[in-house]
Amino acid sequence: MSVRTMETLAGGHWVGSDSWVDVFDPSDVRAPFVRVPALTAAQVIEIYAAAQAGFKVWRATSAIERSKILAKASVLLRVRAAEIAEAITRENGKTPAEARGEAEKVADFFEYYAAAGRAEYGSLIHDARPDTRAGYQREPLGVVLAIAPWNDPMITPARKLAPALAAGNAVVLKPATETPTSALHLARALHDAGVPAGVVNVVTGRTSEISDALLDDPRIAAVTFTGGNEVGEALRVRFAARGVRFQSEMGGKNASVVLADANLAKAATGVVAASFGQAGQRCTATSRVLVDRAVYDEFLPLLRARVAELTTGPLVSKAHQGSVLAHLAGAVKQGARVELGGAEVPGPGCWVEPTVLTDVTPDMDIWRDEVFGPVVVVRRIDGLEEAIEAVNDSRFGLAAAIFTDSLAAANRFIAEADCGQIAVNTTTSGWDVHQPFGGFRDSGSAFKEQGAEALRFYTKVKTFAVHFG
């Protein structure tokens, strides 16, 4: 049985290669369902040359015209949402509802930044000299390398490309090897909307074969990365040596707190939504649940009942399934108790049962390490102060939530929980495109994504003064 192939966008043209990368459906990994080009190092170098040429054209294009093109791309993405959602489900394993939500949110990004591209891009400032007017303006950086993960194969590229393009940059996108087809759908919408040749390029292939060509090109002005901490830290050091601007969004060990005064039924519903959406494979997923001792015995059955009713999608690959199962085996060995789930679902897919662990202590690996799967640990705490200490007992600082009816407790939690996103009586996951996104400490760099904050990363400031006397 022949396998369909997809070409990639490079320098304004759709190209193939002499070698191909197999892409698998995680619900059945016995055979690939599509193949994408395994580009060579020489082709990557050519892509950077095309991106540099494309940048010169794109930065000279008026911001109004750039905004029109991004707006048209948004329309095309909405028209093609069903086709795109099917691609996301096939390569990533998200449920159809999750995939459709991702496809539609991608269109939101380009709609938002199409409008943002028309906003002011500088300001006048006072000058002490007579007959002199001073100001500053924001300008694009140049060629941006965007490295995206497999868990949100289209949202994450959109989160990076939309502000980068609105600001006038060219982009070289490297999607995850496991999930490249979503990025190709995104590139096609931008290409069809009229983005000039070389402004958007997608590098598909085996990282081991093209890594140096991808990372060491002198034309790279900035790098935006979403992925694991080990890779992210190595990239930060690598680019710092060359003075390349670097943005990262990395791991999380997010906590949801349930205080004694919370609506327990609503809290259980919120925790389950935050923990098990996308089979737990999202950076903002709740993985630690901290419950006030006074209501622990009442809350745990509510949580168990909701988890028992769940149907989640598969994990992205057999390798990742093995990693999640290894985390669970290690937790049990260290003394954690499996309240629910905890096993592989037999068959040709990559499922792990939604899992609840109790009897977890802070010295266990499962308390500190990111599992990135359908797993939560539940721990007793005594009141708000201990809850805040437990939330902050992590090298990560991405997201946290609290469920409480106390305004004072909510405000204190917002002030003292050391995370980039704080939720009160709602989930740790799910943020609108105009809201700044990003974590603290080992969860990411100082630059935020989304909203107007994202444009700070993709632009540089030029100050000017004009004497007219």
ABEGO torsion letter per residue (X at the ends): XBBBBBBBBBGGBBBBBABBBBBBBAABAABBABBBBBBBAAAAAAAAAAAAAAAAAAAABBAAAAAAAAAAAAAAAAAAAAAAAAAAAAAAGBBAAAAAAAAAAAAAAAAAAAAAAABBAEBBBBBABBGBBBBBBBBBAEBBBBBBBAABAAAAAAAAAAAAAAAGBBBBBBBBAABAAAAAAAAAAAAAAGBBBGABBBBBEBAAAAAAAAAABAABABBBBBEBAAAAAAAAAAAAAAGBBBBBBBBBBBBBBBBAABBAAAAAAAAAAAAABGGGBBAABBABBBBBAAAAAAAAAAAAAAAAABBBBBBABAAAAAAAAAAAAAAAAAGBBBABEGBBBBEABABBBBBBBBGBBAABAAAABBAGBBBBBBBBBBEAAAAAAAAABBABBABBBBBBABAAAAAAAAAABBBABBBBGBBABGBBAABBBEBBEAAEBABBBEEAAAAAAABBBBBBBBBAX
